[in-house]
Structure formats: C-alpha cells, structure tokens
Amino acid sequence: MSRTLGAIAKALGGSLVGPADALIERLAPLATAGPNDLAFVAQARYASQIGSTQAGCLIVPPALLEAARVRGACLVTDDPYLYFAHLTQWWRREHEAAVEPGIHALASVHPSAQIGEGAHIGAFAVIGPEVRIGERCHIGSHVSLEAGAQIGADTHLHARVTVQRGCTLGARCVLHSGVVIGADGFGFANDQGRWVKIEQLGSVRIGDDVEIGANTCIDRGALDDTVIANGVKLDNLIQIGHNVQVGENTAMAGCVGVAGSAVIGANCTIGGGAVVLGHLSLADGVHISAASVVTRSIRAPGHYTGMFPIDDNAAWEKNAASLKQLNRLRERLKAVERAIEQAMKKSP
C-alpha cells in the first residue's frame, strides 16, 4: 500500500519540496531505490550519490537541499537518519495488520494471572501463576512466562521468548524470538574437583523501552538482581552474566559477552564480539571497539580498543612470540640505558 508525500510530511514533519500527492510505494536504499521509492542521504559526504539514485524522493539535510531539489522531490530535515528511523516506525504501523486483543484458545493461562486490557496472548503461550501482563501487551506464540513474572504495558514478546520466575520487564520493551530472561547465572563452588551448584536466588529487572535481540540471554542474579536500565538496546546472541548492571541507553552489538557482576555505565556502546570481564566497571560514555577484550575497569569516557590485529598466521605467530619477550627486552633496555648514563657521568 502506497502513501503520499503529503501524508508522510503531515505525520512526521519536515519541509516538503515537490508534489504532496506523489505516491511512495516503499522505503529503499539509495542504490536500489526506484521512481516510487523514498530514500535518505544522511550527510553531505554522500552528496555524490544524489545524482545517481533513481529514488522518487530523498530525505536530506538543509545543506543538500539545492542538490536534491535539482533532481526532484525531497523532504528536508535537520537529521535525516533520525527522521528515517521515525519514518520506518510510522510506515510499519500504517501497513502492519493490527493484532486483535484476547487470549488464543490454545494458550494456557493460570487463573491467578492478571492480563491487562487490550493484551494479546498467542497460541501455545504458557502464562504461569501470579504473572502480571500490562495493557496492550503482545505475547507471541510459545512464549513462557513463569510464576511471578511482570510485563509492562505495550511490551511485545515475539515467539518463543522465556521470562523465568519473578523477572520484571518495563513498558514498551521488545524481545525477539528465543530471548531468555532469568536463566541461572554461572555459579559453582569447587569441592575437591567436583562442582557444587550455587543456587541463583536473585532476579532480573529490565526497565522501559528496552529492546533485546534474538537468542540473547540475561542471567538472574545470585543474590542481588541483574539490572538492565531504561532505553538499553541489545543485539542478537548476547550473553549478560549474573548481577551485571547496564546503565541507561547503552547499546551492544551482536555476540557481546558480559561476565558476572560487571557494571556498565549509561550511554555506552560495545561493538560486536567484544568481551567485558567480570567485576569490572565502565564509566558513562565509554565506547568499546568490536572484538575488544576489556580486562580492566575504565574510569573515563572515550573510545577504547584492545585487540591483536589479524595477519597471516605465520607472521602472527612470530609477532605473538615476540610479544612474550617484551618484558625481558624492556629490562635489558633499561640496563643498557643505565650503563650509558654511568659511562657518560665518568667521561671527562
């Protein structure tokens, strides 16, 4: 279903240059957009692509207005990327069929569970005792909400999400398929070579507006709770260990691992495949490069990288062997420097 440029501008703002009745059939990348598509150019450095794209309309910043106007219709806004993000949300609402509220006949809902007005419970969902589900929640098929779980209003749990006993989610959260909230943290005591389980007695508390990608796992705390603050965004296949705390609006890319009891500040970003070791702290505004291993606490905001660059394997092995000798070479260099200093003092 198409929408007019006028309807888009009315819903989202921005200055429309061009016919308000022009129809847009889809949102598309610059390279593949066609005459009935809408694309965006976020920054002036991409201006060269304006002349080559076939898009029917472009979302551009004020600095690119003239270049965009020459080729056709455009929507002008201070932040095209943010505008595009709001546009995708609006577009999806306009085109996605509304889900009817109610409880599917094949769902299992405990009599003591509280279901908010307008909520949808899908087929084969299992809602345990004392569970509380807020208004207008969407609980997908095969979702499992164990005893005492609480789900805030307007939260969407996709198929096969598991929220274990006593865990809480805030309002407007999105959890994608396969997410597990509240699995036991990895805690064992060693008894003469035999591992003895430490029962995980805490829970998981997740704030408002949190989005969690597919197959991510957030472990429950051992004694205190694991805490994910408001606005956090987690990608797919992330592991959050027990008693971890993640501050507001922090974002993590796929395959990040955060070990137990780490404390990550607000407004941090952690690149894909990075690892944060246990019991470390990251200040607010810390940005970790992909594939880095954080081995010490970071007290000041900034961009940090810790990785050994990829290389031909034979060269890498030689360099790795050399790295092992750095401390010995350092001590030898110090001895040479001391000898030179002493020789200089003795010379006339």
N, C-alpha and C positions, 0 to 999 in steps of 0.2 A: 504494500500500500504506500502510495506516494504522499508527500506533504509539500505544501507550498513554502517558498522562501519567506513569504509574509507571516505564515503561521509560526515558522521557526523563530523569526525575529521577535514576534509578539511574545512568544513563550520564554525566550532566553535573553532578549535584549540584543545589543549590538546595533551598529549603523548599517542598514541595508543599502547597497548601491546596485541597482538593477531592478527588474520587474518583480513585484511582490507575488504575482500569480504564477511564476515559474515553478514547475514541479520538480521535486527531488525524489528519486526512487531509492537511493541508498547512500550510505556514508562509505567513503572509499579512500584508499591511499592515493597519493599524488600520481604514482607511476601507472596505476591501472584504472583510475577514475575515467568515466565516460561523460558524455554531454548532459546526462540527467543525474549526475552524482555530485556530492558535496565533499570536498577535501579541505585540509588546512595546511597553512605554511606558518610554522611557529616563530621563526626567526629570520632576520634579514640575510643571514648567510645562505639561506636556501632560496634566495630570490631568483637564482638562475633557473629553477625548476618551474617558475610561474609560466614562462613562455612555452614550455614543452608539454605541460599537462593538458589533458582533454577534459578536465573537470568542468561541469556546468557552472559551478560557483566555488569560490575559495573563501575560507576564513583566514583573515590576515591581520597583522598589527598595523597601526596607523602609518608606520614607516614604509610599508609596502602598498599603501592604498593606490598610488598612481600606477605602479606596475600592474597591479591586479585589475584596476579599472580599464586599462587599455585592452585587456583580453576578454573582459566580460563582467558578469555579476560577481559581487563579493560582499561578505559580511565583515565589518571592521570592528575589532575589539582589542583591548589592551593586552590580553593574554589569550591568544588563540588556543593554546593547548588546554588551558582550564576550561575555556568555552566549549571545546570539543568534548571534554570529559562530561560536562553537564548535558551536552547535546546527545551523547550516547545514552545517558540515563533517560532523557526525555523520549528519545526515539524508541527505546525498548518499551517504555511504558505505553507509548502510543500503539505499538504493534503486537505486543505480547498479550495473549488472551488472559483475561482475569481468571484467577482460580477461585472457584466457589467455596465459601466457608462451610465448615461442617466436618464431621468425623466419618471417614470411609467405613463401610460395613465390615471390611476385613482388618480394620485396626483393632488393637487390644488396649483398652484404656481402663486403668484401675478406678474403682468407684470413688476413691478418695482424691483423685487428681482434679485439679482446678483448670479449666480450659477457658481462656478469655474470649470475649465476644469477637466474632469475625475471624477466628482462627481456623486453619485448615489442617486436618490430620490425615495423612495419606495412607494408602493400603499397606498392611503388614507393619505399620508402626506399632511400637510397644511403649506404652506410657505407664510408668510404674506408680507405686503408692506415694501420695503426698507431693507429686510433681505439680508445679505451677507453671502454666503457659500463658503468656501475656496476650493482649488483644492483637488481632490481625497477624499473628504468627503463621508461618508456613512450615509445617512439619512434614517433610517428604516421606516417601515410601521406605520402609525398612529402617527408619530411624529408631534408635533405642534411647529412651530417657529413663535412667534408673531412679530409684527411690530418692525423693527429696530434691531432685534437680529443679532449677528455676530458670525459666527462659523469659527474657524481657520482651516488651511489646515490639511488634513489627520485625522480629528476627526471623530469618529464613534459614532453615536447616535443610540442605539438599539430601538426597537419598543416601542411606547407609551411614549417617552420622551417629556417633555414640557419645552420649553425655552421661558419665557414670555418677554414682551416688553422691548427692549433696553438692554437686558443682553448680555454679551460677553463671549465667550469661546476661549481659545488659540488653538494652534496647537497640534495635536496628542493626544487629550483627548479621553477618552472612558466613555460614560454614559450609564448605563444599564437600562433595562426596568423600567418604572414607575418613573424615576427621574423627579423632578420638580425644575426648576431653576427660581427664581424670583417671587414666591408666596408672597403675602403681609406679612410683619412682623406683630407680635402680638402687636399692639399698640392701646390703648384705653384710653380715659380720662373719669373719673367718674363724672357725673353730677347728684348729689343727688340720687345715686343708679342706674342711667341709664348710660350705657356705650356708649360713643361717639367715633366713629372711627377716628383715626389719619391716614390720607392718607399716604401711603408709597411711597415717591417720589424719592427715590434713586434707585439703580440698583444692579446687581451682576456682578462682574468681576472675571473671572476664568482664571488662567494662562495656560501655556503649560504643556503637559504631566501629566495632572490630570486625575485620574480615580475615578468614583463615582458609588457606588453600587446601586442595585435595590431599588426603593421606598425611596430613600433618598431625603430630601427636603432642599433646601438652600433659605432662605427668602431674599427678596430685602431689601435694607436699607431704613430707614425712611427718612433721608435727604442725608447723605453720602452713599457710596456704601458698600455692603458686599463684602469682598475680599478674594479669595482663591488663594494662590500663586502657583508658578510653582512646579510641582512634588508631590503635595498633593495626598494622597490616602485615600478615604473614603469608608467604607464598606456599607452594606445594612442597611436600616431603621435608618439612622442618621438624626437628626434634627439640622440644623445650623440656629440660630436666626438672626434677622436683625442687620446689622452693625458689625457683627463678622469679625475679621481678623484672617486668619490662615496662618502661615509662611511656607516657602518652605520645601518640603519633609517631612512634618508632616503626620502621618498616624493615623487613628482612626478605631477601630473595631466596629462591629455591635451594633446598638441601643444606641450609644452615643448621649447625648443631650448637646448642647452648647447654653446657653442663650444669649440674645441680648447684643451686644457691648463688649463681651469678646474678648480679644486679646491673641492669642496663638502663641508662637514663632515658629522658624524653628526647624526641626529635632526632634520634639516631638512625643511621642506615647501615645495614650489614649485607655485603654483597654475597652472591650465590656461592655455596660451598664453603663459606667461612666457618670457623670454629671458635667459640669462646669457652675457655676452660672454666672449671668450677670455682666458685668462691671469689671470682674476680668482679671488679666494679668498672663500669664505663660511665663517664660523665655525660651530662646532657650534650647533644650536638656532636657526638663522635660518629665518624663515618669510616667504616672498615671496608677495604677493598675485597673483591671476590677472591676466594681461595686462601685468604689470610688465616693464620692461627694466632689468636690473641692469648699470649702466655703471661701477661702481667696486667694489672689494673691500669686504666687510662684515666688520668685526673683532669685533663684539659680538653676542651672541644677541638676538633680538627679532623684531618683526613689521615688515616694510618694504613700502612701496608706491611705485611710480613709474609713473604713467600720467597722461594728459591726459583729463579726464572727457568722455564723449560728450555732444554737444549738437547742436542744429540746425546744419546745415552752414554757413549764412551767419554765425551767431553764432560758431561755432568758428573760421572763417577770420579774423574780426575779432580774436578773442582771440589767435589764433596770431600775427597781425601785430603785436599789442601786445606779445606776449612778446619778439619780436625787438628791441623798443626798450627793454627793461628796463635793459640796461646803460647806455645813453645817458641814460635818465631818472635812473638812480642817480647818475651823475656830475653831472648838473645839480642834483639834490637836495643832493648834498654841497657843491657850490659855493654854493648858496643858504644852507645851514647855516653855512658858513664866513663868508659875508658878514654874516649876522645876528650871529654871535659877535663879529666885529670891530666891528660897529656898536655892540653892547652895551658893549664894552670902552671905546669912545671917549665914550660918553654919560656926562654928569656924575652 
